[in-house]
Amino acid sequence: MTPSGHAVELRVYAEDPQRFLPSPGTISRWHEPAGEGIRVDAGYGEGDTVTPFYDPLLAKLCAWGPDRAAALDRAAAAVGEFEVAGPKTNLPFLAELLAHPGFRSGDYDTRLVERMRASTTMRA
């Protein structure tokens, strides 16, 4: 089998995107994105309660495209369509990360998030 295309996996967490701390609560709205190259593997849905006793991972969002740019574009669109109400989620952080020029170009390192936080561009 010959490798084809590029994929991105994002982990959607019930967490405060400013402090990266768990955000338990009942999910009052849940709408998953769909479309070409998009897959969501979820362990939660509308009406479920996220407790403080377990890992707050809500879902894995996977986006595939013929190249990195297309996969990132699909991932960004999917993050924009993903709706979770109730607990805070890291969806705003994921949207900002996917829009970051350094991340998009592949010119980043393990301190990117720290620099994003310091620049105060990270949204609540």
A tleap script that builds the chain and sets N, CA, C and O, in Angstrom:
source leaprc.protein.ff14SB
mol = sequence {
  NMET THR PRO SER GLY HIE ALA VAL GLU LEU
  ARG VAL TYR ALA GLU ASP PRO GLN ARG PHE
  LEU PRO SER PRO GLY THR ILE SER ARG TRP
  HIE GLU PRO ALA GLY GLU GLY ILE ARG VAL
  ASP ALA GLY TYR GLY GLU GLY ASP THR VAL
  THR PRO PHE TYR ASP PRO LEU LEU ALA LYS
  LEU CYS ALA TRP GLY PRO ASP ARG ALA ALA
  ALA LEU ASP ARG ALA ALA ALA ALA VAL GLY
  GLU PHE GLU VAL ALA GLY PRO LYS THR ASN
  LEU PRO PHE LEU ALA GLU LEU LEU ALA HIE
  PRO GLY PHE ARG SER GLY ASP TYR ASP THR
  ARG LEU VAL GLU ARG MET ARG ALA SER THR
  THR MET ARG CALA
}
set mol.1.N position { 0.849 -1.181 0.000 }
set mol.1.CA position { 0.000 0.000 0.000 }
set mol.1.C position { 0.892 1.241 0.000 }
set mol.1.O position { 1.829 1.342 0.792 }
set mol.2.N position { 0.599 2.163 -0.876 }
set mol.2.CA position { 1.348 3.407 -0.963 }
set mol.2.C position { 0.665 4.473 -0.122 }
set mol.2.O position { -0.536 4.698 -0.273 }
set mol.3.N position { 1.415 5.142 0.770 }
set mol.3.CA position { 0.808 6.225 1.561 }
set mol.3.C position { 0.236 7.304 0.638 }
set mol.3.O position { 0.791 7.604 -0.419 }
set mol.4.N position { -0.870 7.866 1.063 }
set mol.4.CA position { -1.542 8.883 0.259 }
set mol.4.C position { -2.141 9.950 1.158 }
set mol.4.O position { -2.913 9.640 2.066 }
set mol.5.N position { -1.793 11.194 0.913 }
set mol.5.CA position { -2.408 12.299 1.628 }
set mol.5.C position { -1.787 12.570 2.988 }
set mol.5.O position { -0.695 12.105 3.313 }
set mol.6.N position { -2.525 13.337 3.759 }
set mol.6.CA position { -2.067 13.789 5.067 }
set mol.6.C position { -3.264 13.770 6.011 }
set mol.6.O position { -4.387 14.070 5.605 }
set mol.7.N position { -3.024 13.420 7.265 }
set mol.7.CA position { -4.097 13.411 8.262 }
set mol.7.C position { -3.668 14.181 9.501 }
set mol.7.O position { -2.486 14.245 9.839 }
set mol.8.N position { -4.657 14.761 10.167 }
set mol.8.CA position { -4.452 15.502 11.412 }
set mol.8.C position { -5.450 14.960 12.420 }
set mol.8.O position { -6.629 14.797 12.105 }
set mol.9.N position { -4.985 14.680 13.632 }
set mol.9.CA position { -5.886 14.268 14.704 }
set mol.9.C position { -5.864 15.324 15.790 }
set mol.9.O position { -4.802 15.747 16.244 }
set mol.10.N position { -7.041 15.742 16.195 }
set mol.10.CA position { -7.197 16.720 17.267 }
set mol.10.C position { -7.975 16.072 18.397 }
set mol.10.O position { -8.935 15.339 18.157 }
set mol.11.N position { -7.574 16.335 19.600 }
set mol.11.CA position { -8.278 15.801 20.758 }
set mol.11.C position { -9.115 16.911 21.373 }
set mol.11.O position { -8.590 17.946 21.785 }
set mol.12.N position { -10.412 16.688 21.429 }
set mol.12.CA position { -11.348 17.669 21.987 }
set mol.12.C position { -11.568 17.312 23.453 }
set mol.12.O position { -12.058 16.231 23.779 }
set mol.13.N position { -11.199 18.234 24.320 }
set mol.13.CA position { -11.286 18.016 25.764 }
set mol.13.C position { -12.290 18.957 26.416 }
set mol.13.O position { -12.514 20.070 25.939 }
set mol.14.N position { -12.889 18.499 27.508 }
set mol.14.CA position { -13.687 19.358 28.377 }
set mol.14.C position { -12.683 19.998 29.329 }
set mol.14.O position { -12.398 19.480 30.408 }
set mol.15.N position { -12.159 21.135 28.896 }
set mol.15.CA position { -11.173 21.832 29.712 }
set mol.15.C position { -11.223 23.323 29.429 }
set mol.15.O position { -11.616 23.757 28.346 }
set mol.16.N position { -10.820 24.085 30.415 }
set mol.16.CA position { -10.715 25.532 30.294 }
set mol.16.C position { -9.552 25.823 29.346 }
set mol.16.O position { -8.417 25.462 29.658 }
set mol.17.N position { -9.794 26.463 28.201 }
set mol.17.CA position { -8.730 26.668 27.223 }
set mol.17.C position { -7.673 27.681 27.672 }
set mol.17.O position { -6.596 27.748 27.080 }
set mol.18.N position { -7.962 28.453 28.687 }
set mol.18.CA position { -6.973 29.405 29.200 }
set mol.18.C position { -6.028 28.760 30.195 }
set mol.18.O position { -4.837 29.068 30.220 }
set mol.19.N position { -6.557 27.866 31.014 }
set mol.19.CA position { -5.748 27.278 32.087 }
set mol.19.C position { -5.415 25.805 31.836 }
set mol.19.O position { -4.625 25.218 32.575 }
set mol.20.N position { -6.006 25.205 30.805 }
set mol.20.CA position { -5.802 23.787 30.497 }
set mol.20.C position { -6.116 22.911 31.702 }
set mol.20.O position { -5.384 21.969 32.007 }
set mol.21.N position { -7.212 23.232 32.381 }
set mol.21.CA position { -7.691 22.441 33.508 }
set mol.21.C position { -9.054 21.855 33.165 }
set mol.21.O position { -9.819 22.477 32.427 }
set mol.22.N position { -9.378 20.656 33.690 }
set mol.22.CA position { -10.670 20.031 33.387 }
set mol.22.C position { -11.848 20.944 33.692 }
set mol.22.O position { -11.799 21.758 34.614 }
set mol.23.N position { -12.905 20.796 32.903 }
set mol.23.CA position { -14.119 21.584 33.060 }
set mol.23.C position { -15.313 20.626 33.075 }
set mol.23.O position { -15.961 20.428 32.047 }
set mol.24.N position { -15.605 20.032 34.236 }
set mol.24.CA position { -16.712 19.074 34.297 }
set mol.24.C position { -18.068 19.770 34.134 }
set mol.24.O position { -18.181 20.987 34.286 }
set mol.25.N position { -19.075 18.984 33.825 }
set mol.25.CA position { -20.432 19.498 33.702 }
set mol.25.C position { -21.242 18.651 32.737 }
set mol.25.O position { -20.736 17.708 32.129 }
set mol.26.N position { -22.511 19.012 32.614 }
set mol.26.CA position { -23.417 18.302 31.721 }
set mol.26.C position { -23.398 18.955 30.345 }
set mol.26.O position { -23.455 20.179 30.226 }
set mol.27.N position { -23.317 18.134 29.318 }
set mol.27.CA position { -23.298 18.626 27.943 }
set mol.27.C position { -24.735 18.916 27.519 }
set mol.27.O position { -25.548 18.002 27.378 }
set mol.28.N position { -25.035 20.191 27.319 }
set mol.28.CA position { -26.400 20.581 26.961 }
set mol.28.C position { -26.594 20.686 25.447 }
set mol.28.O position { -27.728 20.707 24.969 }
set mol.29.N position { -25.506 20.751 24.698 }
set mol.29.CA position { -25.582 20.794 23.226 }
set mol.29.C position { -24.368 20.072 22.674 }
set mol.29.O position { -23.250 20.288 23.142 }
set mol.30.N position { -24.577 19.212 21.681 }
set mol.30.CA position { -23.497 18.468 21.045 }
set mol.30.C position { -23.819 18.338 19.572 }
set mol.30.O position { -24.827 17.738 19.198 }
set mol.31.N position { -22.969 18.896 18.745 }
set mol.31.CA position { -23.129 18.758 17.295 }
set mol.31.C position { -21.755 18.477 16.697 }
set mol.31.O position { -20.849 19.305 16.782 }
set mol.32.N position { -21.610 17.300 16.091 }
set mol.32.CA position { -20.343 16.895 15.485 }
set mol.32.C position { -20.258 17.363 14.042 }
set mol.32.O position { -21.261 17.363 13.327 }
set mol.33.N position { -19.067 17.761 13.608 }
set mol.33.CA position { -18.877 18.096 12.200 }
set mol.33.C position { -18.895 16.826 11.350 }
set mol.33.O position { -18.681 15.723 11.853 }
set mol.34.N position { -19.149 16.998 10.079 }
set mol.34.CA position { -19.147 15.870 9.141 }
set mol.34.C position { -18.689 16.399 7.790 }
set mol.34.O position { -18.607 17.609 7.579 }
set mol.35.N position { -18.401 15.505 6.908 }
set mol.35.CA position { -18.016 15.893 5.556 }
set mol.35.C position { -16.842 15.081 5.064 }
set mol.35.O position { -16.320 14.216 5.768 }
set mol.36.N position { -16.435 15.375 3.836 }
set mol.36.CA position { -15.346 14.640 3.218 }
set mol.36.C position { -14.068 14.766 4.040 }
set mol.36.O position { -13.647 15.869 4.388 }
set mol.37.N position { -13.464 13.632 4.344 }
set mol.37.CA position { -12.202 13.617 5.061 }
set mol.37.C position { -12.310 13.859 6.553 }
set mol.37.O position { -11.290 14.022 7.223 }
set mol.38.N position { -13.531 13.889 7.096 }
set mol.38.CA position { -13.724 14.164 8.527 }
set mol.38.C position { -14.252 12.924 9.232 }
set mol.38.O position { -15.177 12.270 8.750 }
set mol.39.N position { -13.656 12.608 10.376 }
set mol.39.CA position { -14.142 11.515 11.219 }
set mol.39.C position { -14.094 11.972 12.662 }
set mol.39.O position { -13.121 12.594 13.088 }
set mol.40.N position { -15.135 11.668 13.415 }
set mol.40.CA position { -15.183 11.977 14.837 }
set mol.40.C position { -15.391 10.671 15.589 }
set mol.40.O position { -16.342 9.934 15.329 }
set mol.41.N position { -14.498 10.397 16.517 }
set mol.41.CA position { -14.634 9.256 17.424 }
set mol.41.C position { -14.939 9.843 18.791 }
set mol.41.O position { -14.049 10.374 19.455 }
set mol.42.N position { -16.197 9.749 19.213 }
set mol.42.CA position { -16.629 10.412 20.438 }
set mol.42.C position { -17.038 9.420 21.511 }
set mol.42.O position { -17.543 8.334 21.225 }
set mol.43.N position { -16.807 9.816 22.739 }
set mol.43.CA position { -17.243 9.029 23.883 }
set mol.43.C position { -18.341 9.728 24.652 }
set mol.43.O position { -18.809 9.223 25.672 }
set mol.44.N position { -18.754 10.880 24.173 }
set mol.44.CA position { -19.786 11.686 24.834 }
set mol.44.C position { -20.777 12.192 23.813 }
set mol.44.O position { -20.538 12.130 22.607 }
set mol.45.N position { -21.882 12.689 24.306 }
set mol.45.CA position { -22.900 13.297 23.468 }
set mol.45.C position { -23.798 14.169 24.324 }
set mol.45.O position { -23.597 14.302 25.531 }
set mol.46.N position { -24.783 14.757 23.683 }
set mol.46.CA position { -25.717 15.643 24.370 }
set mol.46.C position { -26.396 14.911 25.525 }
set mol.46.O position { -26.880 13.791 25.361 }
set mol.47.N position { -26.428 15.554 26.693 }
set mol.47.CA position { -27.050 14.985 27.875 }
set mol.47.C position { -26.084 14.245 28.787 }
set mol.47.O position { -26.409 13.977 29.944 }
set mol.48.N position { -24.901 13.911 28.283 }
set mol.48.CA position { -23.906 13.226 29.113 }
set mol.48.C position { -23.247 14.201 30.082 }
set mol.48.O position { -23.177 15.404 29.831 }
set mol.49.N position { -22.769 13.655 31.186 }
set mol.49.CA position { -22.079 14.460 32.182 }
set mol.49.C position { -20.603 14.089 32.215 }
set mol.49.O position { -20.238 12.918 32.318 }
set mol.50.N position { -19.769 15.114 32.124 }
set mol.50.CA position { -18.329 14.951 32.248 }
set mol.50.C position { -18.004 15.152 33.725 }
set mol.50.O position { -18.275 16.213 34.288 }
set mol.51.N position { -17.425 14.132 34.348 }
set mol.51.CA position { -17.112 14.226 35.773 }
set mol.51.C position { -15.652 14.640 35.963 }
set mol.51.O position { -14.855 14.560 35.028 }
set mol.52.N position { -15.305 15.078 37.168 }
set mol.52.CA position { -13.907 15.429 37.442 }
set mol.52.C position { -13.041 14.214 37.765 }
set mol.52.O position { -11.859 14.368 38.070 }
set mol.53.N position { -13.607 13.017 37.703 }
set mol.53.CA position { -12.905 11.820 38.154 }
set mol.53.C position { -12.143 11.075 37.063 }
set mol.53.O position { -11.358 10.176 37.365 }
set mol.54.N position { -12.363 11.434 35.807 }
set mol.54.CA position { -11.725 10.724 34.699 }
set mol.54.C position { -11.133 11.717 33.718 }
set mol.54.O position { -11.381 12.919 33.812 }
set mol.55.N position { -10.353 11.213 32.781 }
set mol.55.CA position { -9.782 12.026 31.711 }
set mol.55.C position { -10.920 12.763 30.989 }
set mol.55.O position { -11.909 12.133 30.614 }
set mol.56.N position { -10.802 14.079 30.788 }
set mol.56.CA position { -11.890 14.840 30.162 }
set mol.56.C position { -11.907 14.797 28.632 }
set mol.56.O position { -12.465 15.692 27.998 }
set mol.57.N position { -11.299 13.764 28.031 }
set mol.57.CA position { -11.327 13.631 26.576 }
set mol.57.C position { -12.763 13.372 26.120 }
set mol.57.O position { -13.389 12.395 26.531 }
set mol.58.N position { -13.275 14.260 25.265 }
set mol.58.CA position { -14.629 14.114 24.738 }
set mol.58.C position { -14.641 13.359 23.415 }
set mol.58.O position { -15.487 12.494 23.189 }
set mol.59.N position { -13.690 13.696 22.543 }
set mol.59.CA position { -13.691 13.104 21.207 }
set mol.59.C position { -12.342 13.294 20.540 }
set mol.59.O position { -11.547 14.153 20.922 }
set mol.60.N position { -12.107 12.463 19.528 }
set mol.60.CA position { -10.977 12.656 18.634 }
set mol.60.C position { -11.553 13.088 17.295 }
set mol.60.O position { -12.444 12.438 16.749 }
set mol.61.N position { -11.045 14.171 16.784 }
set mol.61.CA position { -11.476 14.711 15.499 }
set mol.61.C position { -10.344 14.498 14.509 }
set mol.61.O position { -9.246 15.024 14.688 }
set mol.62.N position { -10.614 13.729 13.469 }
set mol.62.CA position { -9.596 13.418 12.465 }
set mol.62.C position { -9.990 14.073 11.144 }
set mol.62.O position { -11.144 14.019 10.718 }
set mol.63.N position { -8.995 14.691 10.511 }
set mol.63.CA position { -9.221 15.326 9.211 }
set mol.63.C position { -8.156 14.823 8.244 }
set mol.63.O position { -6.966 14.821 8.559 }
set mol.64.N position { -8.595 14.399 7.070 }
set mol.64.CA position { -7.682 13.935 6.025 }
set mol.64.C position { -7.814 14.841 4.821 }
set mol.64.O position { -8.896 15.345 4.519 }
set mol.65.N position { -6.687 15.043 4.128 }
set mol.65.CA position { -6.683 15.781 2.875 }
set mol.65.C position { -5.570 15.278 1.989 }
set mol.65.O position { -4.691 14.553 2.455 }
set mol.66.N position { -5.587 15.645 0.728 }
set mol.66.CA position { -4.544 15.179 -0.185 }
set mol.66.C position { -3.154 15.709 0.170 }
set mol.66.O position { -2.147 15.138 -0.249 }
set mol.67.N position { -3.097 16.805 0.945 }
set mol.67.CA position { -1.816 17.340 1.420 }
set mol.67.C position { -2.046 18.008 2.777 }
set mol.67.O position { -3.182 18.115 3.241 }
set mol.68.N position { -0.957 18.455 3.407 }
set mol.68.CA position { -1.050 19.039 4.752 }
set mol.68.C position { -1.990 20.239 4.786 }
set mol.68.O position { -2.828 20.341 5.682 }
set mol.69.N position { -1.860 21.143 3.827 }
set mol.69.CA position { -2.698 22.344 3.815 }
set mol.69.C position { -4.180 21.986 3.743 }
set mol.69.O position { -4.996 22.578 4.449 }
set mol.70.N position { -4.526 21.030 2.902 }
set mol.70.CA position { -5.935 20.628 2.771 }
set mol.70.C position { -6.431 19.974 4.058 }
set mol.70.O position { -7.556 20.227 4.490 }
set mol.71.N position { -5.599 19.139 4.667 }
set mol.71.CA position { -5.996 18.504 5.926 }
set mol.71.C position { -6.194 19.552 7.018 }
set mol.71.O position { -7.146 19.463 7.793 }
set mol.72.N position { -5.310 20.539 7.086 }
set mol.72.CA position { -5.458 21.602 8.082 }
set mol.72.C position { -6.685 22.456 7.807 }
set mol.72.O position { -7.376 22.858 8.744 }
set mol.73.N position { -6.971 22.742 6.540 }
set mol.73.CA position { -8.177 23.498 6.193 }
set mol.73.C position { -9.433 22.743 6.621 }
set mol.73.O position { -10.350 23.330 7.195 }
set mol.74.N position { -9.471 21.443 6.342 }
set mol.74.CA position { -10.629 20.633 6.741 }
set mol.74.C position { -10.749 20.566 8.266 }
set mol.74.O position { -11.850 20.641 8.812 }
set mol.75.N position { -9.612 20.424 8.944 }
set mol.75.CA position { -9.630 20.381 10.405 }
set mol.75.C position { -10.159 21.696 10.969 }
set mol.75.O position { -10.976 21.693 11.889 }
set mol.76.N position { -9.696 22.819 10.422 }
set mol.76.CA position { -10.150 24.131 10.903 }
set mol.76.C position { -11.649 24.300 10.682 }
set mol.76.O position { -12.351 24.792 11.566 }
set mol.77.N position { -12.143 23.903 9.524 }
set mol.77.CA position { -13.582 24.001 9.250 }
set mol.77.C position { -14.363 23.111 10.213 }
set mol.77.O position { -15.410 23.512 10.722 }
set mol.78.N position { -13.856 21.906 10.462 }
set mol.78.CA position { -14.541 20.979 11.365 }
set mol.78.C position { -14.567 21.502 12.790 }
set mol.78.O position { -15.579 21.370 13.478 }
set mol.79.N position { -13.471 22.093 13.242 }
set mol.79.CA position { -13.444 22.689 14.588 }
set mol.79.C position { -14.482 23.797 14.666 }
set mol.79.O position { -15.167 23.928 15.680 }
set mol.80.N position { -14.608 24.594 13.616 }
set mol.80.CA position { -15.601 25.661 13.590 }
set mol.80.C position { -17.035 25.164 13.621 }
set mol.80.O position { -17.930 25.872 14.083 }
set mol.81.N position { -17.261 23.946 13.131 }
set mol.81.CA position { -18.608 23.360 13.108 }
set mol.81.C position { -18.933 22.570 14.374 }
set mol.81.O position { -20.103 22.319 14.664 }
set mol.82.N position { -17.910 22.178 15.125 }
set mol.82.CA position { -18.104 21.344 16.315 }
set mol.82.C position { -18.709 22.210 17.416 }
set mol.82.O position { -18.129 23.222 17.807 }
set mol.83.N position { -19.869 21.810 17.908 }
set mol.83.CA position { -20.540 22.562 18.969 }
set mol.83.C position { -20.666 21.710 20.221 }
set mol.83.O position { -21.200 20.601 20.188 }
set mol.84.N position { -20.168 22.244 21.314 }
set mol.84.CA position { -20.335 21.617 22.620 }
set mol.84.C position { -20.703 22.726 23.589 }
set mol.84.O position { -19.946 23.682 23.756 }
set mol.85.N position { -21.859 22.607 24.228 }
set mol.85.CA position { -22.282 23.580 25.235 }
set mol.85.C position { -22.386 22.867 26.571 }
set mol.85.O position { -22.723 21.685 26.633 }
set mol.86.N position { -22.099 23.584 27.620 }
set mol.86.CA position { -22.077 23.035 28.973 }
set mol.86.C position { -20.688 23.236 29.515 }
set mol.86.O position { -20.338 24.345 29.918 }
set mol.87.N position { -19.878 22.181 29.537 }
set mol.87.CA position { -18.500 22.353 29.987 }
set mol.87.C position { -17.711 23.207 28.987 }
set mol.87.O position { -18.010 23.199 27.794 }
set mol.88.N position { -16.721 23.932 29.464 }
set mol.88.CA position { -15.814 24.619 28.548 }
set mol.88.C position { -15.037 23.547 27.795 }
set mol.88.O position { -14.821 22.446 28.301 }
set mol.89.N position { -14.623 23.884 26.584 }
set mol.89.CA position { -13.810 22.945 25.801 }
set mol.89.C position { -12.571 23.660 25.269 }
set mol.89.O position { -12.451 24.883 25.348 }
set mol.90.N position { -11.666 22.869 24.731 }
set mol.90.CA position { -10.468 23.429 24.111 }
set mol.90.C position { -10.689 23.759 22.634 }
set mol.90.O position { -9.720 24.041 21.929 }
set mol.91.N position { -11.916 23.734 22.148 }
set mol.91.CA position { -12.175 24.055 20.740 }
set mol.91.C position { -11.665 25.445 20.352 }
set mol.91.O position { -11.103 25.580 19.265 }
set mol.92.N position { -11.831 26.499 21.186 }
set mol.92.CA position { -11.259 27.797 20.804 }
set mol.92.C position { -9.732 27.746 20.645 }
set mol.92.O position { -9.176 28.361 19.735 }
set mol.93.N position { -9.070 27.015 21.531 }
set mol.93.CA position { -7.620 26.862 21.413 }
set mol.93.C position { -7.255 26.137 20.121 }
set mol.93.O position { -6.339 26.557 19.414 }
set mol.94.N position { -7.963 25.053 19.808 }
set mol.94.CA position { -7.670 24.309 18.585 }
set mol.94.C position { -7.861 25.188 17.351 }
set mol.94.O position { -7.071 25.111 16.410 }
set mol.95.N position { -8.900 26.021 17.347 }
set mol.95.CA position { -9.135 26.929 16.220 }
set mol.95.C position { -7.968 27.902 16.068 }
set mol.95.O position { -7.498 28.155 14.958 }
set mol.96.N position { -7.510 28.439 17.184 }
set mol.96.CA position { -6.390 29.388 17.121 }
set mol.96.C position { -5.100 28.700 16.678 }
set mol.96.O position { -4.333 29.253 15.891 }
set mol.97.N position { -4.871 27.505 17.182 }
set mol.97.CA position { -3.673 26.756 16.786 }
set mol.97.C position { -3.685 26.476 15.286 }
set mol.97.O position { -2.673 26.661 14.610 }
set mol.98.N position { -4.820 26.032 14.769 }
set mol.98.CA position { -4.916 25.714 13.339 }
set mol.98.C position { -4.774 26.945 12.449 }
set mol.98.O position { -4.442 26.818 11.271 }
set mol.99.N position { -5.019 28.133 12.997 }
set mol.99.CA position { -4.878 29.376 12.228 }
set mol.99.C position { -3.486 29.987 12.382 }
set mol.99.O position { -3.144 30.918 11.654 }
set mol.100.N position { -2.686 29.487 13.306 }
set mol.100.CA position { -1.373 30.072 13.583 }
set mol.100.C position { -0.441 29.871 12.379 }
set mol.100.O position { -0.268 28.743 11.916 }
set mol.101.N position { 0.155 30.951 11.872 }
set mol.101.CA position { 1.018 30.825 10.684 }
set mol.101.C position { 2.184 29.855 10.878 }
set mol.101.O position { 2.518 29.104 9.962 }
set mol.102.N position { 2.794 29.862 12.037 }
set mol.102.CA position { 3.900 28.950 12.292 }
set mol.102.C position { 3.464 27.501 12.274 }
set mol.102.O position { 4.163 26.643 11.733 }
set mol.103.N position { 2.307 27.224 12.865 }
set mol.103.CA position { 1.798 25.853 12.863 }
set mol.103.C position { 1.441 25.429 11.447 }
set mol.103.O position { 1.776 24.326 11.016 }
set mol.104.N position { 0.767 26.303 10.734 }
set mol.104.CA position { 0.339 25.961 9.369 }
set mol.104.C position { 1.525 25.692 8.456 }
set mol.104.O position { 1.465 24.814 7.596 }
set mol.105.N position { 2.603 26.447 8.641 }
set mol.105.CA position { 3.772 26.282 7.773 }
set mol.105.C position { 4.656 25.116 8.203 }
set mol.105.O position { 5.519 24.674 7.445 }
set mol.106.N position { 4.442 24.621 9.413 }
set mol.106.CA position { 5.291 23.558 9.939 }
set mol.106.C position { 6.512 24.105 10.655 }
set mol.106.O position { 7.382 23.339 11.070 }
set mol.107.N position { 6.588 25.421 10.807 }
set mol.107.CA position { 7.726 26.067 11.471 }
set mol.107.C position { 7.371 26.331 12.933 }
set mol.107.O position { 7.075 27.463 13.318 }
set mol.108.N position { 7.404 25.277 13.734 }
set mol.108.CA position { 7.072 25.411 15.150 }
set mol.108.C position { 7.895 24.427 15.950 }
set mol.108.O position { 8.525 23.524 15.400 }
set mol.109.N position { 7.878 24.616 17.256 }
set mol.109.CA position { 8.584 23.716 18.160 }
set mol.109.C position { 7.713 23.491 19.393 }
set mol.109.O position { 6.560 23.920 19.426 }
set mol.110.N position { 8.252 22.831 20.390 }
set mol.110.CA position { 7.468 22.466 21.573 }
set mol.110.C position { 7.094 23.660 22.440 }
set mol.110.O position { 6.339 23.489 23.397 }
set mol.111.N position { 7.582 24.848 22.151 }
set mol.111.CA position { 7.239 26.032 22.947 }
set mol.111.C position { 6.189 26.914 22.259 }
set mol.111.O position { 5.918 28.024 22.719 }
set mol.112.N position { 5.608 26.435 21.179 }
set mol.112.CA position { 4.617 27.231 20.450 }
set mol.112.C position { 3.456 27.652 21.349 }
set mol.112.O position { 3.075 28.822 21.345 }
set mol.113.N position { 2.892 26.735 22.111 }
set mol.113.CA position { 1.744 27.068 22.959 }
set mol.113.C position { 2.146 28.106 24.000 }
set mol.113.O position { 1.387 29.036 24.276 }
set mol.114.N position { 3.309 27.957 24.567 }
set mol.114.CA position { 3.799 28.943 25.540 }
set mol.114.C position { 3.896 30.325 24.901 }
set mol.114.O position { 3.504 31.320 25.512 }
set mol.115.N position { 4.412 30.392 23.684 }
set mol.115.CA position { 4.502 31.686 22.992 }
set mol.115.C position { 3.115 32.228 22.650 }
set mol.115.O position { 2.886 33.434 22.731 }
set mol.116.N position { 2.191 31.347 22.270 }
set mol.116.CA position { 0.831 31.792 21.976 }
set mol.116.C position { 0.197 32.393 23.228 }
set mol.116.O position { -0.460 33.431 23.150 }
set mol.117.N position { 0.386 31.757 24.367 }
set mol.117.CA position { -0.175 32.265 25.622 }
set mol.117.C position { 0.443 33.600 25.992 }
set mol.117.O position { -0.263 34.505 26.437 }
set mol.118.N position { 1.758 33.737 25.815 }
set mol.118.CA position { 2.469 34.967 26.165 }
set mol.118.C position { 2.030 36.134 25.281 }
set mol.118.O position { 2.021 37.284 25.720 }
set mol.119.N position { 1.667 35.833 24.040 }
set mol.119.CA position { 1.277 36.902 23.124 }
set mol.119.C position { -0.159 37.371 23.370 }
set mol.119.O position { -0.632 38.310 22.730 }
set mol.120.N position { -0.840 36.711 24.295 }
set mol.120.CA position { -2.228 37.019 24.676 }
set mol.120.C position { -3.208 36.902 23.520 }
set mol.120.O position { -4.296 37.476 23.562 }
set mol.121.N position { -2.825 36.161 22.491 }
set mol.121.CA position { -3.766 35.981 21.378 }
set mol.121.C position { -4.729 34.832 21.646 }
set mol.121.O position { -5.737 34.696 20.953 }
set mol.122.N position { -4.430 34.005 22.644 }
set mol.122.CA position { -5.312 32.868 22.902 }
set mol.122.C position { -6.637 33.357 23.455 }
set mol.122.O position { -6.687 34.117 24.422 }
set mol.123.N position { -7.718 32.901 22.816 }
set mol.123.CA position { -9.061 33.318 23.211 }
set mol.123.C position { -9.569 32.454 24.353 }
set mol.123.O position { -9.125 31.325 24.563 }
set mol.124.N position { -10.509 33.025 25.076 }
set mol.124.CA position { -11.156 32.265 26.169 }
set mol.124.C position { -12.177 31.338 25.617 }
set mol.124.O position { -12.827 30.615 26.371 }
savepdb mol mol.pdb
quit
